[in-house]
Amino acid sequence: MSRPAEAVQRVIKAYDVRGLVGDEIDEQFVSEVGAAFARLVRDGARQVVIGHDMRESSPALAKAFAEGVVAQGLDVVHIGLASTDQLYFASGLLDCPGAMFTASHNPAAYNGIKLCRAGAKPVGKDTGLTVISDDVIAGVPDHDGARGSVSERDVLADYGDFLRSLVDVGGQRTLKVAVDAGNGMAGHTTPAVLGVIPSITLSPLYFELDGSFPNHEANPLEPANLVDLQAYVLETGADIGLAFDGDADRCFVVDELGQAVSPSAVTALVAARELKREIGATVIHNLITSRAVPELVSERGGTPVRSRVGHSYIKGLMAETGAIFGGEHSAHYYFRDFWGADSGMLAALHVLAALGEQDRPLSDLMADYQRYEASGEINFTVTDAPAIVDAVLQSFGDRVQALDHLDGVTVDLGDGTWFNMRMSNTEPLLRLNVEARTPEAVTEIVDEIGRHVAAGAKGARDARELT
């Protein structure tokens, strides 16, 4: 059956498939996506591995997708409940394409699919999603041949063994580790990965798998969703706190004082560890990570390479450059030894190993990697972003030392001070990130740009009132 292009393209996005269950995504639609995906990968694959998160709709949608795949003649391997990086592991282990059913940190009413080719290679708009979308819009042709088969395989223990083989956690001091799973998939994977390490004592928080997210949204990027973990670290006397998003592919860190650790600092720490074992290696960082990251990479003999924001860009550069590691300020961490894919749990193991190898508290250790103050990402709702960006650039005038347009516009004001403004790909939002040497300098720049946004909004209102 054919489908309206607008409805399909609203759900099959630039990086994944995502939408409201029932209204935008249902079992019939997902079956058609499965069939289109099978057609996309059929020339080089005999089977597709499928995993799903704890959302109520996920098992049925995963089953429907599998039906679409087997109807096109490919076999399906179900791994059941899984984190996204566990699915990537299965794709690498079995050397076959994969599909993960999750809406990550989105609310309970949503679901979606993250797709990859064999070896966890990403499938995005330019690498297959457009072809899948076009097939679903036109109607996926029936397969003239035998159906595939369906089997099940539990890879959780293998996933844990593999991650631990990449990071030496033996011989370290005893650590008390508080983990907030946010009722997401970290409640499934953490015991299998960290719970078997003798030197680690887990203090679990919200490990019950519950896709309704009864305690807080599974999005630790929002400070409000870290509050429970910060209090729990202090309450339990933990040495470190770890928070994962819903599909557990991102990891956020809290120190023993209950303070959130910048993902840029985590990126710098992991990069330093990886560069110890391969001097001169390339490290990817996106353009809104702290300038401390490329500085530290260079100081340790590595080659920093700057990327646009977004996992498809980083994964592409990882493959192109052979980079050993890549990090984003959104707490996605990518590893060459993990098929170039991202794994929050593997990043957590690196931080735990670094902490356990020495006697300093985490706050002291992370101070080595924190050189600047940052605003975090600030979103402004705007109607005329280009006009606001032009006004901001004119305002800073002679203070601008350099600028580039790799992703939006990045303005270097010298002495470690810079800001980036870029538009959201999906919403009418202007995203701002600022970094400087002092909190006061950060506030000054944010306030100045905020005034231009407010003036632009007032101008738009005045224009509407005159028409």
Residue pairs with C-beta under 8 A, 6 or more apart in sequence:
1 32
1 139
2 137
2 138
2 139
3 29
3 32
3 136
3 137
3 139
4 137
5 137
7 24
8 133
8 136
8 137
9 133
9 137
10 19
10 24
11 17
11 18
11 19
11 24
11 25
11 29
12 33
12 129
12 132
12 133
12 136
13 125
13 129
13 426
14 124
14 125
14 129
14 312
14 425
15 114
15 122
15 124
15 125
15 129
15 310
15 311
15 312
16 112
16 113
16 114
16 115
16 129
17 25
17 33
17 112
17 113
17 115
17 129
18 25
18 103
18 106
18 110
18 111
18 112
18 113
19 25
19 110
19 111
19 112
20 109
20 110
21 57
21 61
21 109
21 110
21 111
25 61
25 111
25 112
27 60
27 61
27 63
27 64
28 64
29 136
30 61
30 64
30 65
30 68
30 113
31 64
31 65
31 67
31 68
31 71
32 68
32 135
32 136
32 140
33 65
33 68
33 113
33 132
33 136
34 64
34 65
34 66
34 67
34 68
34 69
34 99
35 68
35 69
35 71
35 72
35 135
35 140
35 143
36 68
36 131
36 132
36 135
36 136
36 140
37 48
37 65
37 68
37 69
37 97
37 99
37 115
37 123
37 128
37 132
38 48
38 68
38 69
38 71
38 72
38 73
38 74
39 72
39 135
39 140
39 141
40 123
40 128
40 131
40 132
40 135
41 48
41 74
41 97
41 117
41 118
41 128
42 72
42 73
42 74
44 117
44 118
45 74
45 96
45 97
45 117
45 118
46 74
46 75
46 96
47 74
47 75
47 76
47 77
47 94
47 96
47 148
48 66
48 69
48 74
48 75
48 76
48 77
48 96
48 97
48 98
48 99
49 76
49 77
49 78
49 79
49 87
49 90
49 91
49 94
49 96
49 97
49 98
49 99
50 62
50 65
50 66
50 69
50 76
50 77
50 78
50 79
50 87
50 98
50 99
50 100
50 101
51 62
51 78
51 79
51 80
51 81
51 82
51 84
51 86
51 87
51 90
51 98
51 99
51 100
51 101
52 58
52 59
52 61
52 62
52 80
52 81
52 82
52 100
52 101
52 102
53 81
53 82
53 83
53 100
53 101
53 102
53 103
53 184
53 185
53 211
53 246
53 247
54 81
54 183
54 184
54 185
54 187
54 188
54 209
54 210
54 211
55 101
55 102
55 103
55 108
55 111
55 211
56 108
56 211
56 212
57 111
57 211
58 101
58 102
58 111
58 211
61 101
61 111
61 113
62 78
62 99
62 101
65 99
65 101
65 113
66 76
66 78
66 150
68 140
69 76
69 148
70 76
70 147
70 148
70 149
70 150
71 142
71 143
71 147
71 148
72 143
72 148
73 143
73 145
73 146
73 147
73 148
74 148
75 148
75 149
75 150
75 151
76 148
76 149
76 150
76 151
77 90
77 94
77 96
77 151
77 152
77 153
78 150
78 151
78 152
78 153
79 86
79 87
79 90
79 152
79 153
79 154
79 155
80 152
80 154
81 185
81 188
81 209
82 90
82 100
82 155
82 156
82 185
82 188
82 189
83 185
83 186
83 188
83 189
83 247
83 248
83 249
83 345
84 100
84 102
84 104
84 114
84 185
84 247
84 248
84 249
85 248
85 249
85 338
85 341
85 342
85 343
85 344
85 345
85 346
86 155
86 156
86 159
86 185
86 189
87 98
87 99
87 100
87 114
87 116
88 98
88 116
88 120
88 338
88 339
88 341
88 342
88 343
89 120
89 155
89 158
89 159
89 162
89 338
90 98
90 153
90 155
90 159
91 97
91 98
91 116
91 117
91 118
91 119
91 120
91 339
92 119
92 120
92 338
92 339
92 341
93 155
93 158
93 162
95 118
95 119
96 118
97 115
97 116
97 117
97 118
97 123
98 115
98 116
98 120
99 113
99 114
99 115
99 116
100 113
100 114
100 115
100 116
100 247
101 111
101 112
101 113
102 111
102 112
102 113
102 114
102 185
102 246
102 247
103 110
103 111
103 112
103 246
104 112
104 218
104 245
104 246
104 247
104 249
105 217
105 218
105 219
105 221
105 245
105 246
105 247
106 112
106 246
107 213
107 217
108 211
108 212
108 213
114 247
115 123
115 128
115 129
115 132
116 122
116 123
116 341
117 123
117 127
117 128
119 339
120 338
120 339
120 340
120 341
121 127
121 315
121 319
121 339
121 340
122 311
122 312
122 315
122 341
123 129
124 312
125 312
126 312
127 312
156 188
156 189
156 192
157 192
159 189
159 192
159 193
160 189
160 192
160 193
160 196
163 193
163 343
163 345
163 346
163 349
164 193
164 197
164 349
166 335
166 337
166 338
166 346
166 349
167 346
167 349
167 350
167 353
168 353
169 197
169 199
169 200
169 349
169 352
169 353
169 356
172 199
172 352
172 353
172 355
172 356
172 357
173 199
173 356
173 359
174 199
174 200
174 201
175 199
175 200
175 201
175 239
175 240
175 352
175 355
175 356
176 201
176 203
176 236
176 237
176 238
176 239
177 194
177 200
177 201
177 202
177 203
177 238
177 239
177 240
177 241
177 242
177 352
178 203
178 205
178 229
178 232
178 233
178 236
178 238
178 240
178 241
178 242
178 254
179 186
179 190
179 194
179 202
179 203
179 204
179 205
179 207
179 241
179 242
179 243
179 244
180 205
180 206
180 220
180 226
180 228
180 229
180 232
180 241
180 242
180 243
180 244
181 187
181 190
181 204
181 205
181 206
181 207
181 244
181 248
182 206
182 213
182 215
182 216
182 217
182 218
182 219
182 220
182 225
182 243
182 244
182 245
182 246
183 206
183 207
183 208
183 209
183 210
183 211
183 212
183 213
183 214
183 215
183 218
184 209
184 213
184 218
184 244
184 245
184 246
184 247
184 248
185 209
185 244
185 246
185 247
185 248
186 207
186 242
186 244
186 248
186 344
186 345
187 204
187 206
187 207
187 208
187 209
188 209
188 248
189 248
189 345
190 202
190 204
190 207
190 244
190 345
191 202
191 207
193 345
193 349
194 200
194 202
194 345
194 348
194 349
194 352
195 202
199 356
200 352
203 232
203 236
203 238
205 228
205 229
205 232
206 215
206 216
206 228
213 246
215 228
216 224
216 225
216 227
216 228
217 225
218 225
218 244
218 245
218 246
219 225
219 245
219 246
220 226
220 229
220 243
220 244
220 245
220 250
220 252
220 331
221 245
221 250
221 252
221 330
221 331
223 260
225 243
226 243
226 252
226 254
226 260
229 241
229 242
229 243
229 254
230 241
230 254
230 258
230 259
230 260
231 258
232 238
232 241
233 240
233 241
233 254
233 255
233 256
233 258
234 257
234 258
238 256
239 256
239 355
239 361
239 362
240 253
240 254
240 255
240 256
240 351
240 352
240 355
240 362
241 253
241 254
241 255
241 258
242 251
242 252
242 253
242 254
242 348
243 251
243 252
243 253
243 254
244 250
244 251
244 252
244 344
244 345
245 344
248 344
248 345
249 332
249 342
249 343
249 344
250 330
250 331
250 332
250 342
250 344
251 266
251 331
251 333
251 344
251 345
251 347
251 348
252 260
252 261
252 263
252 331
253 260
253 261
253 263
253 266
253 348
253 351
253 362
253 366
254 260
254 261
255 261
255 361
255 362
255 363
255 366
256 361
256 362
256 363
257 361
257 363
259 363
261 362
261 366
262 290
262 329
262 370
262 374
263 289
263 327
263 328
263 329
263 330
263 331
264 289
264 290
264 292
264 293
264 327
264 329
264 369
264 374
265 290
265 292
265 366
265 369
265 370
266 327
266 331
266 333
266 347
266 351
266 366
266 369
267 285
267 289
267 293
267 327
267 328
267 329
267 333
268 290
268 292
268 293
268 296
268 297
268 369
269 350
269 351
269 354
269 365
269 366
269 368
269 369
270 325
270 327
270 333
270 347
270 350
270 351
271 283
271 293
271 296
271 297
271 300
271 302
271 325
271 327
272 296
272 300
272 369
273 350
273 353
273 354
274 281
274 283
274 324
274 325
275 281
275 283
275 297
275 300
275 301
275 302
275 324
276 300
278 324
279 301
279 302
280 301
280 302
280 303
281 302
281 303
281 323
281 324
281 325
282 302
282 303
282 304
282 305
282 321
282 322
282 323
282 324
283 293
283 297
283 302
283 303
283 304
283 305
283 323
283 324
283 325
283 326
283 327
284 304
284 305
284 306
284 307
284 314
284 317
284 318
284 321
284 323
284 325
284 326
284 327
284 334
285 293
285 294
285 297
285 304
285 305
285 306
285 307
285 326
285 327
285 328
286 306
286 307
286 308
286 309
286 310
286 313
286 314
286 327
286 328
286 329
287 306
287 307
287 308
287 309
287 406
287 407
287 410
287 420
288 309
288 328
288 329
288 377
288 420
288 433
289 327
289 328
289 329
290 329
290 370
290 371
290 372
290 374
290 435
291 371
291 372
291 416
291 418
291 435
292 369
292 370
292 371
292 372
293 304
293 327
294 304
294 306
295 371
296 369
297 303
297 304
298 304
305 317
305 321
305 323
306 406
307 313
307 314
307 317
307 326
308 406
308 407
309 328
309 330
309 407
309 422
311 328
311 332
311 334
311 342
314 326
314 328
314 332
314 334
315 326
315 334
315 340
315 341
317 323
317 326
318 326
318 334
318 336
318 340
319 340
322 336
323 334
323 336
324 335
324 336
325 333
325 334
325 335
325 336
326 333
326 334
327 333
327 334
329 377
329 433
331 344
331 347
332 342
332 344
333 342
333 343
333 344
333 346
333 347
334 340
334 341
334 342
335 341
335 342
335 343
335 346
338 346
354 365
355 362
355 365
358 365
371 416
372 416
372 435
372 436
372 437
373 435
373 436
373 437
373 438
373 439
373 441
373 442
374 433
374 434
374 435
374 442
375 432
375 433
375 434
375 435
375 442
375 445
375 446
376 433
377 431
377 432
377 433
378 431
378 432
378 433
378 434
378 446
379 424
379 429
379 430
379 431
379 432
380 388
380 429
380 430
380 431
380 432
380 450
380 453
381 428
381 429
381 430
382 388
382 428
382 429
382 430
382 453
382 456
382 457
383 428
383 456
383 457
383 460
384 456
384 460
385 423
385 430
387 456
388 430
388 452
388 453
388 456
389 408
389 409
389 421
389 430
391 452
391 455
391 456
392 421
392 448
392 449
392 452
393 400
393 403
393 409
393 411
395 448
395 452
396 411
396 413
399 413
399 414
400 411
400 412
400 413
401 412
401 413
401 414
402 411
402 412
403 409
403 410
403 411
403 412
404 410
407 420
407 422
408 420
408 421
408 422
408 423
408 431
409 420
409 421
409 422
410 418
410 419
410 420
411 418
411 419
411 420
411 421
412 418
413 419
413 445
415 437
416 435
416 436
416 437
417 435
417 436
417 437
417 441
417 445
418 434
418 435
418 436
419 432
419 433
419 434
419 435
419 445
419 449
420 431
420 432
420 433
421 430
421 431
421 432
421 449
422 430
422 431
423 429
423 430
423 431
424 430
424 431
430 453
432 446
432 449
434 442
434 445
434 446
434 449
435 442
436 442
436 445
